[in-house]
């Protein structure tokens, strides 16, 4: 019942920066408003990134039992 009002984002760093949120390109993969117990989300085709973030849109608890991220290796994600 806690799994609601969240977004799944993919970050593509523009350069090799220790603060990887700075200057990053962000792709919104999924926005879930309604309560759910299971989700199989797919990002838009051609989404490229290095980091995946699941973020709540409000002040609530984030309860995740298992998260799997699948993708294809890209030689140079910074270019």
PDB file of N, CA, C and O in Angstrom:
ATOM      1  N   UNK A   1       0.807  -1.208   0.000  1.00  0.00           N
ATOM      2  CA  UNK A   1       0.000   0.000   0.000  1.00  0.00           C
ATOM      3  C   UNK A   1       0.844   1.264   0.000  1.00  0.00           C
ATOM      4  O   UNK A   1       0.319   2.345  -0.265  1.00  0.00           O
ATOM      5  N   UNK A   2       2.141   1.160   0.290  1.00  0.00           N
ATOM      6  CA  UNK A   2       2.993   2.348   0.295  1.00  0.00           C
ATOM      7  C   UNK A   2       3.541   2.674  -1.084  1.00  0.00           C
ATOM      8  O   UNK A   2       4.053   3.773  -1.301  1.00  0.00           O
ATOM      9  N   UNK A   3       3.445   1.750  -2.007  1.00  0.00           N
ATOM     10  CA  UNK A   3       4.049   1.947  -3.319  1.00  0.00           C
ATOM     11  C   UNK A   3       3.112   2.747  -4.214  1.00  0.00           C
ATOM     12  O   UNK A   3       2.329   2.188  -4.982  1.00  0.00           O
ATOM     13  N   UNK A   4       3.211   4.076  -4.098  1.00  0.00           N
ATOM     14  CA  UNK A   4       2.396   4.964  -4.919  1.00  0.00           C
ATOM     15  C   UNK A   4       3.068   6.330  -4.986  1.00  0.00           C
ATOM     16  O   UNK A   4       3.923   6.662  -4.165  1.00  0.00           O
ATOM     17  N   UNK A   5       2.666   7.106  -5.976  1.00  0.00           N
ATOM     18  CA  UNK A   5       3.164   8.464  -6.183  1.00  0.00           C
ATOM     19  C   UNK A   5       4.694   8.531  -6.247  1.00  0.00           C
ATOM     20  O   UNK A   5       5.335   9.235  -5.467  1.00  0.00           O
ATOM     21  N   UNK A   6       5.251   7.788  -7.185  1.00  0.00           N
ATOM     22  CA  UNK A   6       6.701   7.773  -7.358  1.00  0.00           C
ATOM     23  C   UNK A   6       7.055   7.879  -8.833  1.00  0.00           C
ATOM     24  O   UNK A   6       6.221   7.656  -9.711  1.00  0.00           O
ATOM     25  N   UNK A   7       8.321   8.229  -9.084  1.00  0.00           N
ATOM     26  CA  UNK A   7       8.839   8.300 -10.443  1.00  0.00           C
ATOM     27  C   UNK A   7      10.096   7.451 -10.554  1.00  0.00           C
ATOM     28  O   UNK A   7      10.829   7.264  -9.583  1.00  0.00           O
ATOM     29  N   UNK A   8      10.323   6.948 -11.744  1.00  0.00           N
ATOM     30  CA  UNK A   8      11.556   6.234 -12.066  1.00  0.00           C
ATOM     31  C   UNK A   8      12.282   7.087 -13.091  1.00  0.00           C
ATOM     32  O   UNK A   8      11.742   7.393 -14.154  1.00  0.00           O
ATOM     33  N   UNK A   9      13.522   7.471 -12.760  1.00  0.00           N
ATOM     34  CA  UNK A   9      14.311   8.352 -13.618  1.00  0.00           C
ATOM     35  C   UNK A   9      15.649   7.695 -13.967  1.00  0.00           C
ATOM     36  O   UNK A   9      16.208   6.935 -13.177  1.00  0.00           O
ATOM     37  N   UNK A  10      16.145   8.002 -15.155  1.00  0.00           N
ATOM     38  CA  UNK A  10      17.465   7.542 -15.596  1.00  0.00           C
ATOM     39  C   UNK A  10      18.327   8.777 -15.821  1.00  0.00           C
ATOM     40  O   UNK A  10      17.928   9.711 -16.517  1.00  0.00           O
ATOM     41  N   UNK A  11      19.517   8.767 -15.222  1.00  0.00           N
ATOM     42  CA  UNK A  11      20.446   9.893 -15.330  1.00  0.00           C
ATOM     43  C   UNK A  11      21.576   9.549 -16.278  1.00  0.00           C
ATOM     44  O   UNK A  11      22.183   8.481 -16.191  1.00  0.00           O
ATOM     45  N   UNK A  12      21.847  10.477 -17.188  1.00  0.00           N
ATOM     46  CA  UNK A  12      22.975  10.347 -18.113  1.00  0.00           C
ATOM     47  C   UNK A  12      23.929  11.500 -17.826  1.00  0.00           C
ATOM     48  O   UNK A  12      23.646  12.641 -18.192  1.00  0.00           O
ATOM     49  N   UNK A  13      25.062  11.216 -17.171  1.00  0.00           N
ATOM     50  CA  UNK A  13      26.017  12.284 -16.865  1.00  0.00           C
ATOM     51  C   UNK A  13      26.562  12.909 -18.141  1.00  0.00           C
ATOM     52  O   UNK A  13      26.829  12.218 -19.124  1.00  0.00           O
ATOM     53  N   UNK A  14      26.722  14.229 -18.109  1.00  0.00           N
ATOM     54  CA  UNK A  14      27.303  14.931 -19.254  1.00  0.00           C
ATOM     55  C   UNK A  14      28.824  14.912 -19.200  1.00  0.00           C
ATOM     56  O   UNK A  14      29.491  15.142 -20.209  1.00  0.00           O
ATOM     57  N   UNK A  15      29.358  14.643 -18.042  1.00  0.00           N
ATOM     58  CA  UNK A  15      30.814  14.533 -17.878  1.00  0.00           C
ATOM     59  C   UNK A  15      31.064  13.678 -16.648  1.00  0.00           C
ATOM     60  O   UNK A  15      30.142  13.416 -15.876  1.00  0.00           O
ATOM     61  N   UNK A  16      32.272  13.253 -16.465  1.00  0.00           N
ATOM     62  CA  UNK A  16      32.616  12.421 -15.312  1.00  0.00           C
ATOM     63  C   UNK A  16      32.748  13.330 -14.099  1.00  0.00           C
ATOM     64  O   UNK A  16      33.833  13.836 -13.811  1.00  0.00           O
ATOM     65  N   UNK A  17      31.659  13.534 -13.400  1.00  0.00           N
ATOM     66  CA  UNK A  17      31.584  14.470 -12.290  1.00  0.00           C
ATOM     67  C   UNK A  17      31.317  13.695 -11.010  1.00  0.00           C
ATOM     68  O   UNK A  17      30.520  12.757 -11.016  1.00  0.00           O
ATOM     69  N   UNK A  18      31.965  14.066  -9.914  1.00  0.00           N
ATOM     70  CA  UNK A  18      31.747  13.368  -8.656  1.00  0.00           C
ATOM     71  C   UNK A  18      30.340  13.618  -8.129  1.00  0.00           C
ATOM     72  O   UNK A  18      29.783  12.765  -7.438  1.00  0.00           O
ATOM     73  N   UNK A  19      29.762  14.758  -8.439  1.00  0.00           N
ATOM     74  CA  UNK A  19      28.369  15.036  -8.100  1.00  0.00           C
ATOM     75  C   UNK A  19      27.543  14.739  -9.341  1.00  0.00           C
ATOM     76  O   UNK A  19      27.280  15.639 -10.138  1.00  0.00           O
ATOM     77  N   UNK A  20      27.130  13.485  -9.514  1.00  0.00           N
ATOM     78  CA  UNK A  20      26.568  13.043 -10.784  1.00  0.00           C
ATOM     79  C   UNK A  20      25.197  13.612 -11.100  1.00  0.00           C
ATOM     80  O   UNK A  20      24.714  13.394 -12.211  1.00  0.00           O
ATOM     81  N   UNK A  21      24.538  14.326 -10.195  1.00  0.00           N
ATOM     82  CA  UNK A  21      23.293  15.006 -10.526  1.00  0.00           C
ATOM     83  C   UNK A  21      23.567  16.296 -11.301  1.00  0.00           C
ATOM     84  O   UNK A  21      22.721  16.748 -12.073  1.00  0.00           O
ATOM     85  N   UNK A  22      24.752  16.890 -11.096  1.00  0.00           N
ATOM     86  CA  UNK A  22      25.086  18.138 -11.784  1.00  0.00           C
ATOM     87  C   UNK A  22      25.277  17.884 -13.278  1.00  0.00           C
ATOM     88  O   UNK A  22      25.952  16.933 -13.673  1.00  0.00           O
ATOM     89  N   UNK A  23      24.691  18.720 -14.082  1.00  0.00           N
ATOM     90  CA  UNK A  23      24.845  18.665 -15.541  1.00  0.00           C
ATOM     91  C   UNK A  23      24.384  17.343 -16.157  1.00  0.00           C
ATOM     92  O   UNK A  23      24.847  16.975 -17.237  1.00  0.00           O
ATOM     93  N   UNK A  24      23.493  16.636 -15.498  1.00  0.00           N
ATOM     94  CA  UNK A  24      23.015  15.363 -16.030  1.00  0.00           C
ATOM     95  C   UNK A  24      21.775  15.560 -16.882  1.00  0.00           C
ATOM     96  O   UNK A  24      20.977  16.470 -16.658  1.00  0.00           O
ATOM     97  N   UNK A  25      21.636  14.688 -17.859  1.00  0.00           N
ATOM     98  CA  UNK A  25      20.412  14.605 -18.635  1.00  0.00           C
ATOM     99  C   UNK A  25      19.524  13.579 -17.941  1.00  0.00           C
ATOM    100  O   UNK A  25      19.982  12.481 -17.626  1.00  0.00           O
ATOM    101  N   UNK A  26      18.260  13.921 -17.699  1.00  0.00           N
ATOM    102  CA  UNK A  26      17.361  13.038 -16.956  1.00  0.00           C
ATOM    103  C   UNK A  26      16.211  12.621 -17.860  1.00  0.00           C
ATOM    104  O   UNK A  26      15.579  13.456 -18.507  1.00  0.00           O
ATOM    105  N   UNK A  27      15.946  11.309 -17.898  1.00  0.00           N
ATOM    106  CA  UNK A  27      14.816  10.775 -18.641  1.00  0.00           C
ATOM    107  C   UNK A  27      13.814  10.214 -17.650  1.00  0.00           C
ATOM    108  O   UNK A  27      14.167   9.392 -16.804  1.00  0.00           O
ATOM    109  N   UNK A  28      12.578  10.648 -17.749  1.00  0.00           N
ATOM    110  CA  UNK A  28      11.517  10.099 -16.924  1.00  0.00           C
ATOM    111  C   UNK A  28      11.034   8.814 -17.567  1.00  0.00           C
ATOM    112  O   UNK A  28      10.515   8.825 -18.683  1.00  0.00           O
ATOM    113  N   UNK A  29      11.205   7.703 -16.860  1.00  0.00           N
ATOM    114  CA  UNK A  29      10.802   6.405 -17.406  1.00  0.00           C
ATOM    115  C   UNK A  29       9.375   6.037 -17.025  1.00  0.00           C
ATOM    116  O   UNK A  29       8.651   5.421 -17.807  1.00  0.00           O
ATOM    117  N   UNK A  30       8.983   6.417 -15.825  1.00  0.00           N
ATOM    118  CA  UNK A  30       7.649   6.020 -15.372  1.00  0.00           C
ATOM    119  C   UNK A  30       7.200   6.924 -14.236  1.00  0.00           C
ATOM    120  O   UNK A  30       8.008   7.325 -13.398  1.00  0.00           O
ATOM    121  N   UNK A  31       5.923   7.241 -14.208  1.00  0.00           N
ATOM    122  CA  UNK A  31       5.326   7.982 -13.095  1.00  0.00           C
ATOM    123  C   UNK A  31       4.112   7.196 -12.637  1.00  0.00           C
ATOM    124  O   UNK A  31       3.190   6.956 -13.418  1.00  0.00           O
ATOM    125  N   UNK A  32       4.108   6.794 -11.372  1.00  0.00           N
ATOM    126  CA  UNK A  32       3.028   5.977 -10.821  1.00  0.00           C
ATOM    127  C   UNK A  32       2.296   6.752  -9.742  1.00  0.00           C
ATOM    128  O   UNK A  32       2.869   7.023  -8.686  1.00  0.00           O
ATOM    129  N   UNK A  33       1.045   7.115  -9.980  1.00  0.00           N
ATOM    130  CA  UNK A  33       0.250   7.843  -8.991  1.00  0.00           C
ATOM    131  C   UNK A  33      -0.531   6.893  -8.084  1.00  0.00           C
ATOM    132  O   UNK A  33      -0.563   7.078  -6.868  1.00  0.00           O
ATOM    133  N   UNK A  34      -1.155   5.884  -8.673  1.00  0.00           N
ATOM    134  CA  UNK A  34      -2.032   4.974  -7.932  1.00  0.00           C
ATOM    135  C   UNK A  34      -1.227   3.935  -7.160  1.00  0.00           C
ATOM    136  O   UNK A  34      -0.094   3.623  -7.527  1.00  0.00           O
ATOM    137  N   UNK A  35      -1.812   3.404  -6.098  1.00  0.00           N
ATOM    138  CA  UNK A  35      -1.164   2.357  -5.301  1.00  0.00           C
ATOM    139  C   UNK A  35      -1.092   1.063  -6.104  1.00  0.00           C
ATOM    140  O   UNK A  35      -2.051   0.667  -6.767  1.00  0.00           O
ATOM    141  N   UNK A  36       0.071   0.414  -6.028  1.00  0.00           N
ATOM    142  CA  UNK A  36       0.267  -0.862  -6.717  1.00  0.00           C
ATOM    143  C   UNK A  36       1.090  -1.783  -5.829  1.00  0.00           C
ATOM    144  O   UNK A  36       1.704  -1.332  -4.862  1.00  0.00           O
ATOM    145  N   UNK A  37       1.104  -3.064  -6.152  1.00  0.00           N
ATOM    146  CA  UNK A  37       1.938  -4.021  -5.419  1.00  0.00           C
ATOM    147  C   UNK A  37       3.068  -4.560  -6.288  1.00  0.00           C
ATOM    148  O   UNK A  37       4.054  -5.081  -5.768  1.00  0.00           O
ATOM    149  N   UNK A  38       2.933  -4.438  -7.611  1.00  0.00           N
ATOM    150  CA  UNK A  38       3.958  -4.940  -8.536  1.00  0.00           C
ATOM    151  C   UNK A  38       3.978  -4.048  -9.765  1.00  0.00           C
ATOM    152  O   UNK A  38       2.933  -3.602 -10.238  1.00  0.00           O
ATOM    153  N   UNK A  39       5.184  -3.791 -10.281  1.00  0.00           N
ATOM    154  CA  UNK A  39       5.308  -2.966 -11.480  1.00  0.00           C
ATOM    155  C   UNK A  39       6.432  -3.508 -12.355  1.00  0.00           C
ATOM    156  O   UNK A  39       7.521  -3.818 -11.871  1.00  0.00           O
ATOM    157  N   UNK A  40       6.150  -3.615 -13.638  1.00  0.00           N
ATOM    158  CA  UNK A  40       7.161  -3.952 -14.632  1.00  0.00           C
ATOM    159  C   UNK A  40       7.211  -2.761 -15.584  1.00  0.00           C
ATOM    160  O   UNK A  40       6.479  -2.721 -16.572  1.00  0.00           O
ATOM    161  N   UNK A  41       8.068  -1.800 -15.288  1.00  0.00           N
ATOM    162  CA  UNK A  41       8.142  -0.557 -16.067  1.00  0.00           C
ATOM    163  C   UNK A  41       9.198  -0.673 -17.149  1.00  0.00           C
ATOM    164  O   UNK A  41      10.232  -1.313 -16.959  1.00  0.00           O
ATOM    165  N   UNK A  42       8.932  -0.054 -18.276  1.00  0.00           N
ATOM    166  CA  UNK A  42       9.877  -0.015 -19.387  1.00  0.00           C
ATOM    167  C   UNK A  42      10.143   1.436 -19.742  1.00  0.00           C
ATOM    168  O   UNK A  42       9.213   2.226 -19.906  1.00  0.00           O
ATOM    169  N   UNK A  43      11.412   1.781 -19.860  1.00  0.00           N
ATOM    170  CA  UNK A  43      11.788   3.145 -20.247  1.00  0.00           C
ATOM    171  C   UNK A  43      11.553   3.335 -21.737  1.00  0.00           C
ATOM    172  O   UNK A  43      11.508   2.364 -22.492  1.00  0.00           O
ATOM    173  N   UNK A  44      11.403   4.586 -22.162  1.00  0.00           N
ATOM    174  CA  UNK A  44      11.250   4.835 -23.600  1.00  0.00           C
ATOM    175  C   UNK A  44      12.448   4.284 -24.381  1.00  0.00           C
ATOM    176  O   UNK A  44      13.573   4.255 -23.883  1.00  0.00           O
ATOM    177  N   UNK A  45      12.181   3.855 -25.599  1.00  0.00           N
ATOM    178  CA  UNK A  45      13.261   3.357 -26.451  1.00  0.00           C
ATOM    179  C   UNK A  45      14.302   4.455 -26.638  1.00  0.00           C
ATOM    180  O   UNK A  45      13.954   5.635 -26.669  1.00  0.00           O
ATOM    181  N   UNK A  46      15.537   4.095 -26.759  1.00  0.00           N
ATOM    182  CA  UNK A  46      16.678   5.007 -26.917  1.00  0.00           C
ATOM    183  C   UNK A  46      17.065   5.721 -25.622  1.00  0.00           C
ATOM    184  O   UNK A  46      17.832   6.682 -25.667  1.00  0.00           O
ATOM    185  N   UNK A  47      16.556   5.276 -24.470  1.00  0.00           N
ATOM    186  CA  UNK A  47      16.966   5.862 -23.192  1.00  0.00           C
ATOM    187  C   UNK A  47      18.388   5.409 -22.897  1.00  0.00           C
ATOM    188  O   UNK A  47      18.686   4.215 -22.925  1.00  0.00           O
ATOM    189  N   UNK A  48      19.270   6.376 -22.612  1.00  0.00           N
ATOM    190  CA  UNK A  48      20.667   6.087 -22.292  1.00  0.00           C
ATOM    191  C   UNK A  48      20.972   6.738 -20.959  1.00  0.00           C
ATOM    192  O   UNK A  48      20.600   7.889 -20.728  1.00  0.00           O
ATOM    193  N   UNK A  49      21.653   6.007 -20.072  1.00  0.00           N
ATOM    194  CA  UNK A  49      22.011   6.575 -18.790  1.00  0.00           C
ATOM    195  C   UNK A  49      22.909   5.661 -17.997  1.00  0.00           C
ATOM    196  O   UNK A  49      23.196   4.534 -18.400  1.00  0.00           O
ATOM    197  N   UNK A  50      23.342   6.161 -16.875  1.00  0.00           N
ATOM    198  CA  UNK A  50      24.258   5.415 -16.012  1.00  0.00           C
ATOM    199  C   UNK A  50      23.623   5.081 -14.664  1.00  0.00           C
ATOM    200  O   UNK A  50      23.967   4.069 -14.054  1.00  0.00           O
ATOM    201  N   UNK A  51      22.701   5.920 -14.194  1.00  0.00           N
ATOM    202  CA  UNK A  51      22.101   5.738 -12.873  1.00  0.00           C
ATOM    203  C   UNK A  51      20.579   5.703 -12.992  1.00  0.00           C
ATOM    204  O   UNK A  51      19.991   6.404 -13.816  1.00  0.00           O
ATOM    205  N   UNK A  52      19.954   4.876 -12.154  1.00  0.00           N
ATOM    206  CA  UNK A  52      18.499   4.797 -12.074  1.00  0.00           C
ATOM    207  C   UNK A  52      18.096   5.223 -10.672  1.00  0.00           C
ATOM    208  O   UNK A  52      18.661   4.766  -9.679  1.00  0.00           O
ATOM    209  N   UNK A  53      17.099   6.115 -10.611  1.00  0.00           N
ATOM    210  CA  UNK A  53      16.613   6.568  -9.303  1.00  0.00           C
ATOM    211  C   UNK A  53      15.105   6.354  -9.235  1.00  0.00           C
ATOM    212  O   UNK A  53      14.373   6.673 -10.172  1.00  0.00           O
ATOM    213  N   UNK A  54      14.661   5.809  -8.108  1.00  0.00           N
ATOM    214  CA  UNK A  54      13.240   5.682  -7.816  1.00  0.00           C
ATOM    215  C   UNK A  54      12.969   6.675  -6.695  1.00  0.00           C
ATOM    216  O   UNK A  54      13.517   6.549  -5.600  1.00  0.00           O
ATOM    217  N   UNK A  55      12.122   7.664  -6.972  1.00  0.00           N
ATOM    218  CA  UNK A  55      11.944   8.782  -6.051  1.00  0.00           C
ATOM    219  C   UNK A  55      10.465   9.004  -5.775  1.00  0.00           C
ATOM    220  O   UNK A  55       9.641   9.015  -6.689  1.00  0.00           O
ATOM    221  N   UNK A  56      10.147   9.181  -4.497  1.00  0.00           N
ATOM    222  CA  UNK A  56       8.782   9.504  -4.108  1.00  0.00           C
ATOM    223  C   UNK A  56       8.475  10.956  -4.427  1.00  0.00           C
ATOM    224  O   UNK A  56       9.353  11.814  -4.341  1.00  0.00           O
ATOM    225  N   UNK A  57       7.243  11.233  -4.792  1.00  0.00           N
ATOM    226  CA  UNK A  57       6.805  12.585  -5.087  1.00  0.00           C
ATOM    227  C   UNK A  57       6.291  13.299  -3.840  1.00  0.00           C
ATOM    228  O   UNK A  57       6.053  14.507  -3.880  1.00  0.00           O
ATOM    229  N   UNK A  58       6.116  12.585  -2.747  1.00  0.00           N
ATOM    230  CA  UNK A  58       5.641  13.189  -1.511  1.00  0.00           C
ATOM    231  C   UNK A  58       6.449  12.648  -0.330  1.00  0.00           C
ATOM    232  O   UNK A  58       7.359  11.838  -0.503  1.00  0.00           O
ATOM    233  N   UNK A  59       6.104  13.104   0.852  1.00  0.00           N
ATOM    234  CA  UNK A  59       6.797  12.629   2.058  1.00  0.00           C
ATOM    235  C   UNK A  59       6.076  11.393   2.566  1.00  0.00           C
ATOM    236  O   UNK A  59       5.051  11.485   3.243  1.00  0.00           O
ATOM    237  N   UNK A  60       6.623  10.253   2.233  1.00  0.00           N
ATOM    238  CA  UNK A  60       6.051   8.978   2.625  1.00  0.00           C
ATOM    239  C   UNK A  60       7.200   7.983   2.695  1.00  0.00           C
ATOM    240  O   UNK A  60       8.341   8.328   2.388  1.00  0.00           O
ATOM    241  N   UNK A  61       6.910   6.769   3.092  1.00  0.00           N
ATOM    242  CA  UNK A  61       7.920   5.727   3.132  1.00  0.00           C
ATOM    243  C   UNK A  61       8.019   5.064   1.770  1.00  0.00           C
ATOM    244  O   UNK A  61       7.009   4.848   1.101  1.00  0.00           O
ATOM    245  N   UNK A  62       9.234   4.744   1.365  1.00  0.00           N
ATOM    246  CA  UNK A  62       9.464   4.017   0.124  1.00  0.00           C
ATOM    247  C   UNK A  62       9.773   2.575   0.493  1.00  0.00           C
ATOM    248  O   UNK A  62      10.813   2.293   1.087  1.00  0.00           O
ATOM    249  N   UNK A  63       8.882   1.671   0.149  1.00  0.00           N
ATOM    250  CA  UNK A  63       9.037   0.257   0.480  1.00  0.00           C
ATOM    251  C   UNK A  63       9.249  -0.534  -0.805  1.00  0.00           C
ATOM    252  O   UNK A  63       8.317  -0.737  -1.583  1.00  0.00           O
ATOM    253  N   UNK A  64      10.473  -0.972  -1.017  1.00  0.00           N
ATOM    254  CA  UNK A  64      10.805  -1.775  -2.194  1.00  0.00           C
ATOM    255  C   UNK A  64      11.343  -3.118  -1.730  1.00  0.00           C
ATOM    256  O   UNK A  64      12.274  -3.172  -0.925  1.00  0.00           O
ATOM    257  N   UNK A  65      10.773  -4.187  -2.224  1.00  0.00           N
ATOM    258  CA  UNK A  65      11.256  -5.518  -1.858  1.00  0.00           C
ATOM    259  C   UNK A  65      12.361  -5.978  -2.801  1.00  0.00           C
ATOM    260  O   UNK A  65      13.341  -6.587  -2.370  1.00  0.00           O
ATOM    261  N   UNK A  66      12.203  -5.690  -4.067  1.00  0.00           N
ATOM    262  CA  UNK A  66      13.193  -6.128  -5.054  1.00  0.00           C
ATOM    263  C   UNK A  66      13.133  -5.199  -6.259  1.00  0.00           C
ATOM    264  O   UNK A  66      12.054  -4.860  -6.744  1.00  0.00           O
ATOM    265  N   UNK A  67      14.303  -4.792  -6.732  1.00  0.00           N
ATOM    266  CA  UNK A  67      14.396  -3.957  -7.929  1.00  0.00           C
ATOM    267  C   UNK A  67      15.426  -4.577  -8.852  1.00  0.00           C
ATOM    268  O   UNK A  67      16.546  -4.869  -8.433  1.00  0.00           O
ATOM    269  N   UNK A  68      15.054  -4.777 -10.097  1.00  0.00           N
ATOM    270  CA  UNK A  68      15.979  -5.260 -11.118  1.00  0.00           C
ATOM    271  C   UNK A  68      16.032  -4.225 -12.227  1.00  0.00           C
ATOM    272  O   UNK A  68      14.999  -3.709 -12.652  1.00  0.00           O
ATOM    273  N   UNK A  69      17.231  -3.925 -12.692  1.00  0.00           N
ATOM    274  CA  UNK A  69      17.425  -3.004 -13.804  1.00  0.00           C
ATOM    275  C   UNK A  69      18.133  -3.763 -14.909  1.00  0.00           C
ATOM    276  O   UNK A  69      19.193  -4.347 -14.688  1.00  0.00           O
ATOM    277  N   UNK A  70      17.553  -3.754 -16.087  1.00  0.00           N
ATOM    278  CA  UNK A  70      18.131  -4.458 -17.234  1.00  0.00           C
ATOM    279  C   UNK A  70      18.447  -3.449 -18.324  1.00  0.00           C
ATOM    280  O   UNK A  70      17.716  -2.478 -18.518  1.00  0.00           O
ATOM    281  N   UNK A  71      19.527  -3.683 -19.022  1.00  0.00           N
ATOM    282  CA  UNK A  71      19.896  -2.792 -20.105  1.00  0.00           C
ATOM    283  C   UNK A  71      21.002  -3.383 -20.939  1.00  0.00           C
ATOM    284  O   UNK A  71      21.370  -4.547 -20.786  1.00  0.00           O
ATOM    285  N   UNK A  72      21.521  -2.569 -21.817  1.00  0.00           N
ATOM    286  CA  UNK A  72      22.612  -2.943 -22.705  1.00  0.00           C
ATOM    287  C   UNK A  72      23.781  -2.001 -22.452  1.00  0.00           C
ATOM    288  O   UNK A  72      23.585  -0.790 -22.342  1.00  0.00           O
ATOM    289  N   UNK A  73      24.976  -2.533 -22.360  1.00  0.00           N
ATOM    290  CA  UNK A  73      26.166  -1.721 -22.119  1.00  0.00           C
ATOM    291  C   UNK A  73      26.427  -0.791 -23.302  1.00  0.00           C
ATOM    292  O   UNK A  73      26.389  -1.208 -24.460  1.00  0.00           O
ATOM    293  N   UNK A  74      26.692   0.481 -22.988  1.00  0.00           N
ATOM    294  CA  UNK A  74      27.051   1.478 -23.998  1.00  0.00           C
ATOM    295  C   UNK A  74      28.480   1.868 -23.728  1.00  0.00           C
ATOM    296  O   UNK A  74      28.826   2.173 -22.586  1.00  0.00           O
ATOM    297  N   UNK A  75      29.319   1.868 -24.742  1.00  0.00           N
ATOM    298  CA  UNK A  75      30.766   2.099 -24.579  1.00  0.00           C
ATOM    299  C   UNK A  75      31.081   3.416 -23.866  1.00  0.00           C
ATOM    300  O   UNK A  75      31.851   3.414 -22.906  1.00  0.00           O
ATOM    301  N   UNK A  76      30.509   4.537 -24.309  1.00  0.00           N
ATOM    302  CA  UNK A  76      30.838   5.820 -23.702  1.00  0.00           C
ATOM    303  C   UNK A  76      29.556   6.583 -23.412  1.00  0.00           C
ATOM    304  O   UNK A  76      29.033   7.275 -24.286  1.00  0.00           O
ATOM    305  N   UNK A  77      29.042   6.461 -22.182  1.00  0.00           N
ATOM    306  CA  UNK A  77      27.771   7.073 -21.812  1.00  0.00           C
ATOM    307  C   UNK A  77      27.898   8.594 -21.704  1.00  0.00           C
ATOM    308  O   UNK A  77      26.878   9.283 -21.693  1.00  0.00           O
ATOM    309  N   UNK A  78      29.118   9.141 -21.623  1.00  0.00           N
ATOM    310  CA  UNK A  78      29.322  10.584 -21.445  1.00  0.00           C
ATOM    311  C   UNK A  78      29.247  11.371 -22.737  1.00  0.00           C
ATOM    312  O   UNK A  78      29.081  12.590 -22.696  1.00  0.00           O
ATOM    313  N   UNK A  79      29.362  10.717 -23.883  1.00  0.00           N
ATOM    314  CA  UNK A  79      29.369  11.464 -25.135  1.00  0.00           C
ATOM    315  C   UNK A  79      27.971  11.752 -25.636  1.00  0.00           C
ATOM    316  O   UNK A  79      27.808  12.376 -26.684  1.00  0.00           O
TER     317      UNK A  79
END
